[in-house]
Amino acid sequence: MARTAKAAPRGASAVANLEWDDLRVLLAICRAGSLVAAARALGHDHSTLFRKLNRIEERAGVRFFERLASGYAMTDAGEIALRFGERIEGEFHALGREIDGRDARLSGTVRVTAPDGVCTVLLPPVLADFRRRHPGVKVELLEGTDALDLSRREADVAIRATRAPPDDSLAKRVCDFRFATYAAPTYLRAAGRRPLAEHDWVLVARAIGWLVPSVWKTRASADARVVMRTNST
């Protein structure tokens, strides 16, 4: 005796609980006309597919097939399931064709902000390699050290010298930022050997003074003869 399916709750849609995998089962049985052939097409065994069909009909509250000695015959609900299932199946296939491979081919625009020294010296070979790997991505390089709001897409990647990155950003250490004193050979030949305090110094502008360790700032402000400040790094 065939199992009686439970009725769907009053006011509830007969297919409210159905999923795409359920429709695939119904489509396979509709097309094959028998549980054995449908199970073979889906890669299931007969008993597993039988239990799946019973659960599908129980959740939907309708019977999609009449169990006959000659096979499975679609009811009116089965005919409807076939019609709409084929339509949904077609949309799924169209979706697959539309997005096929797009996840592997990155595209769009990436905004990168970095200090000028990083932009002019370090990033060009990196960006050239990135371009070869991802030709569909356009890079906008923003030179500067201003604080940009990443959450508002003012920039996607910010390269900064800091020990405390913002809490709302994903930070990764990429290199060390070291400090040293430098002088052009022509300047040293002209200035000669003298105490450091008697040399002309070029220091970073106060706007980016946070880049410089405190011991450097203290020594520079106390001893150095500062002739120029710059925000160039």
N, C-alpha and C positions, 0 to 999 in steps of 0.2 A: 504494500500500500504506500502510495506517495506521501511524503511528509508535507503537512500543511504549513505554509508560511504564515508568520505572524503579520497581522495587519499593521500598516503604518499608522502612527499617531494621527488623530484627527487634525486636519489643517496642515499637516506636514507634507512636503513634497516627496513623491515616491522615489526620487533619485537624490535627495538631499545628502545622503550618506555615501553615495557612490563616488569612486575615484577612477582615474584613468586606467589603472591596472584592472579594475572591475570591468570597464568597458572593453578592454582588450580580450578578456575572457569571454564576454558575451559575443563579441564580433567573431572570435575564433569558432565558437560553437555554431553561430548562425551560418557561417560560411562552410563549415565542415559537415554539418548535419548530424554529427555523432560526437559523443564524448571522447571516444577513443582517438578519432582523427584529430579533434581539436587539441587533445592532450599531447599528441605527437607534434603538432605544429608549434605548440607553446613550450615544448621541452619538459612537460610534466608527466607524471604517471596518472593513470585513469582515476585512482581513488583520491589523489590530491585534488584534481580538477573537480571531481564530484563534490567534495567537501567545500571547495571554493564557491561553486555555483550555488549550493544550498545557503551558504552564508550571505552571498550577494542578494539572493531573492528574499532572504529573511530580513536583511537590513532595508531593502527597498520596499518590502511589504507587498510585492506583486510577483507573479510567476511569469518568467520570460519564455519558458519552454514547456510543452507537453511531453511527458516521457512516454514514448510509444515503443512498441516492439521493434519497429523498423528504424527507430532513431529518435532524435530530438526535433520536434516541430515547433516553430516560433508561434507564440501567442500574439495577440494584438500588441501587447507591451513589448514583446520581442521584436516585432516589425519596427516599432518606434525606436527601440534601442539600436537596431541595425542602421536605420536612417540617420539618426543623430550621431551615433558612434562613428560612422564612416565620415561624416562631416568633420567631427572633432579630430579624427585620425588624419584627415587631409590637412587640417590646420597645424597639427603637430609636425607633420612632415615638411610643411612650408616653413615653419619656424626653424626646423633643423637646417634646411637649405639656406635660410636667410642669415643665420648666425654661424654657420659652419666655418670653423677656423678663425673666427674674428678674435677669440680670446688669445690666440697665439700671435696675432698681428696687432700690436698696440697702435693706437692712433689717438690724436688729440693734441692738446697743448700742455706743456709742463713749464711752470714759471720757477726759475731758480734765482735766488738772491745770494750774493756773496760780496765780500770786500773786493776792492779793485785789484789788489795784488793777486788774489785767488782767481779772479776773472781773467786777468791777462796772462798769468804764468801757469797756473795749475790746471785750470779747467779746459783750455782748448783741446789738448790731446784726449781728455776724458770724454768731452762732448763729441769729438770726431768719432771715437769708437762707438759711443752710444748711437750716433747717427747711422753708422753702418749696421748696427744690430737692429735698430728700430726706425726704419726710414719713414714710417707713417707718423712719427711723433715730431711736433715742432717745439723747439725749446726757446723760451723767452728768458734771456739772461739780464737780471737787474743788478747793476753795480751799486753797492752802498752797504751801510751798516744800520740803517734805520730799522726800527722794530716794525715788522709787518704782521698783519693778522692772517695767520694761515687758515683759520676756520672760515674766513670770508674770501678765501682764494686770492688774497693779495699776492700770495706766493704759495707754491706747493712744497718747495724745498728751500730751507734757509741754512746757509753755511755760516756759522758764527764761532768766534772764539769765546768760550764761556765755560765755567765750571758748574753753572746752575741753569740748565735749559728750562723753558716753561713747562709747568706741570701738565698742561693740556696738549703737549706735543710729544710725538714719538722721536726720541733723540738717539743718535748713534755716534760714538766717538770715531772719527775718521783719521785723525793725526794729532801730533803734538804741535803746540804753537810756542816757539822758543824766542827769547829776546837776546839781543847782543848789540854792541855798539859797532858802527861801521864808519869808515871815512874814505873818501876818494884819495888815491895816491897823489894827485896833483895838489889837493888841499894840504896833505901832510907835508909835502915838500915845501909848500909856501909857509905853513904855520910853524914848522919845526917842532922839536921836542919841548914840551911844556906841560905843567900840571893840567889834568883834565878840566878843572874849573876854569882855566883860562882859554879853553877852546870854544869855538862857536858851535852851538848845539841846535839841532832840528828835532823837535819832539812832536808827539801826536797831539792833535787838537783836543781841547777839553771835552768836546762832544763824544769822543771815543776814548776818553781817558780810562774808562773801565777796562780797556784791553790790557793796560800796563800794570804789572804787579805793584803792590803798594810800596815795596822797598825801592823800586825804581823811581816812582813818583816822588817819594820823600827825598831821595838823594838829588834828583834833578832839580826840584824846587829850591833846595837848600844851597846847592853848589854850582849848578850849571849856568852858563851864560847863554840863555835861550835867545836865538835870533829869529827863529821862525817856528811856527806850529802848522801841522798839516793833518788832514783827515785821510791822507793816502796811506795805505798799508803795504 
